[in-house]
Amino acid sequence: MPFLGEDPLRPAARPLVALDSNIPSDLLEVLRLHGIASNDAALGVLDAESQFARAADALDRHAADTDAGNVLGWTIDATHAACLDHLERMIVIYARAAVSYVTLAVEIASAVADGRPPAPFGSLPPLPSEVLAMWSLHVPRLQLPASAARERLTPLNDELARTHECVVQALQTLDSDAKAFDDPDPVQMSTRRVGYILEVDVPASLHGYAVACVAAIAFMYAADAQPG
């Protein structure tokens, strides 16, 4: 069940719910849409990290030129600032996508486990700052109720617990203001006046937990479809 040994606190393109699952088509469509959005944002973060790493290396190698203020130094310094700004904006976009995905997945999984219909999903999702401020309400630890398929149930519950613990770990070490994750436009280090990059482990952990919740949803609908 773990995502092929990947680091749950790092961005990655994670598995989507299968098209042939027993999840009702309307839920299946919206879950896949959210999963694709989170995957695209995660890959955008990885691309931005690579660009920023190259810019940071150039800044280090040409420190004398940036100090001298010549055209090479100006170009390298401006490129570094632009890549940093792009990276932080992509982290915020990833956070918005992951928050939308995980809150939807938690709501559907909780509803199916309780035997009630999921709430309509047409409204705007909560902002990341709202979820981070009350994460125990928006992103509770879910566990599937006992069923006959114990050999599949145990690893699912283990994965729900593991990925939720990653969410807790990321949020407990969060130093940035939660509101910095709400809007990709004003998120700049000069505005935030800090010396570190926005924490990418926050959206990455939420993304991972969303995938685990979706796997639980697929399991519960498959169990309901079994005869007898």
ABEGO torsion letter per residue (X at the ends): XBBGGBBAABBBBBBBBBAABABBAAAAAAAAAAAAAAAAAAAAAAAAAAAAAAAAAAAAAAAAAAAAGBAAAAAAAAAAAAAAAAAAAAAAAAAAAAAAAAAAAAAAAAAAAAGBBBBBAABBBBBAAAAAABAAAABBBBBBBBBABAAAAAAAAAAAAAAAAAAAAAAAABABBAAAAABAAABBAAAAGBABBBBAAAAAAAAAAAAAAAAAAAAAAAAAABBX
